[in-house]
């Protein structure tokens, strides 16, 4: 994995933005935008499972709009039972590589917009 040369001031902004978002959910977009810029990504998505609601989860995405403009924030609720996060331990951070293969990750989404429901774990 490539290393990231991260200045302390940038690190401080990212951590501060995460703390701000934890206290005010309207700030998740700004916090995730820091990661999008840091990793030069088109999109960043944070996927959360609500502990007291076993069937419901929340996805927060930020992405690049046409023309290279960042800042579009989208909040999605989803059925937790249709994701690769079913039966995963609480308080653990995952990346896509922890949950599915490269071919599963790149598999096209169906015409209904639903993601595939079979995942390797």
N, C-alpha and C positions, 0 to 999 in steps of 0.2 A: 504494500500500500504506500502511496506517495505521502510524504510528509507535507504539512502546511506550515508555512512560516507566518505565524500569527502574532502580531504585535499586541502588547498588553492592553493598549487602548481599545483595539478592536475586540479583544476577548472581553474586556469590561463592558463594552456596549452590548455584546451578544448576551452575556449573563444578565445584565441589568434589564434588557428587553424581555428575557424569559421570566424573570421575577415579576416585572410589570404585568406581563400577560397572565401569569398565575393569579394575580390579584384583580385583574380587569380583563375579562375574556375578549373585549373589543380590541385588545392590543396584540392578539395572536398573529395577525397579519404582519405587523411590523417586526415582530420577533422572528417569524419564519422567513421574512424577506432578507434578514441578515444572513441566514444560512444559504438562501438562494444565491446571493451575491458572493459569499465566501466560496462556495463550491462551483460557481459559474453554471448553475443549473437552470433549466427552463422552468421547472416546477419543484416545489417542496411540499410534502404532505405530512402532517402529523396525525397519526391515527391513535385515538384514545378509546379505551373501554371504560365505561362508567361503572365503578365497582358495585353500586347499589342497584343497578339495572342490568341484570345478566343478559338481556336480549338486545340492548341498545348500545351503540357506540357512536363516536363523533369523529369525523375527519375534517381537518382544517387544511386547505390548500392555498398556496400563493403561486402565481405563475405569470409568465410573460404574455402580454397582450400583443396582437399584431403590431409590427413596427418596432419591436424590441422594448416596449414600455412595460415595466414591472408593476406589481401592486394589486393585481386582481386577487381578491380574497374570497374564497368560497367555503361555506360551512355545510357539511353533509351529515345527516344522521344515517345509520345503516343498521341492518340486522346483524348483530355480532355472530350469530350462528352460521352465517354464510361466508365467513372469512377464515383465513388461515390462523387466526388468533384464538380460535376455540380451544379451550383447555390449556392455554399457555399460562405460566405462572404470573402472578401479579408483580408489579414493581420491577419489571425487566424491560430493557430497551431492545428492540429488534431492528434489523435491517432486512431488506428484501432477500439477501443471500442466506439469511438464517431460516427463511420460511419456504423458499421455492427455488427451483432451478432457473438457470438463465432462459431456457426455452419456455418454461411456464410464465416467466416474467414478460417475455416478448410475445406471448400468444395473443392474437387479436381479441378484442372485446366483441362479444356477440352483437348481432344487429339490434337486439333489444336494449343494449347498453349495459347488460349485466356482465359482471366478471365471471370467469370460470369458477365453478364451485369445487373442483378437486385440486388439492394442493398436497405437495409432499411436506412432511414436517420432520 
